[in-house]
Amino acid sequence: MRFSGPAVIPRFMGRFLVPAAFAALFAAPLWFMVVGSLRPAGLPPPRTIEVLPPEPTVAAYARLPELIPLFRYLANSALVVAVAVPLTVIVASLTGFGLRLLTPVARRRAVLGLLAVLLVPVTAVWATRFELFRLAGVVDTYVPLLAPALLAGSPFLVLLYAWSFGGVPDTQLGAARLEGAGWLTIWRRVALPQVRPATLAVGVLAFTLHWSNLIDPLLYLQSGDRYTYPLGLQFLRLLNPTDWPLLMAACVVATAPCVVVFLLAQRILLNDDPLAALRSGGRR
């Protein structure tokens, strides 16, 4: 390996040091949360940077199922995301592909409309949405939690797909139409495979959005056996607000699925075959 003098240093910093610094910046809160969950019960948060607690223990994790129905809450959240995430991806991709097919003038108007909707605060529609769901008789069910998926979750996800579909050449769309393919077939077989990074990004964002959703379960769910994990986490905080290791353990359980989904999506994206990472167990 040959070095070309001072030019190697900026290249090394750009490829390794800067990404490592950003990774450490984002990983520090996660590590602080994990370390806090390993502290003995009743200990306050550390006043200084702590790599590991003096006497690490997993007692806080063992106490979680004793205070809240942990596995029921996790199963309820998993059920919601298992339905909501595919719905979000399908609706957002279809809507984004529809924007791609519009004329430039109509597309600009549609994008401006989506941006206007994106600027509307969520709190402004809480009362209206609750009244609509109450009149429909679906309060205390998972329908209000899944309804946002039928609207693509957020206009931002639609815009992300619309921007990605903009890279699909018109010649490919025109050739598929000449072959007799319908627009749904073109969306599924021609356009969607070319925007796989956008699909992974939308899937991860939709998973995080629905998994961490607290307001909708708080507004619409009344039966304890239907509560999702974020709502159970809030109840745990109210039940025992001074037990720092217990709260950190609950936060680790809430964060771990999002981290796993992100790492899996990144691995699939970096792999040439999207299923190879799953078949090889994460090995190249």
Helices and strands as residue ranges (DSSP letters): G 5-7, H 8-12, I 13-17, H 18-37, H 59-67, H 70-101, H 104-118, G 122-125, H 126-136, H 143-146, G 147-151, H 155-165, H 170-178, H 183-186, I 187-191, G 192-195, H 196-211, H 215-220, G 224-226, H 229-239, H 244-270, H 276-279
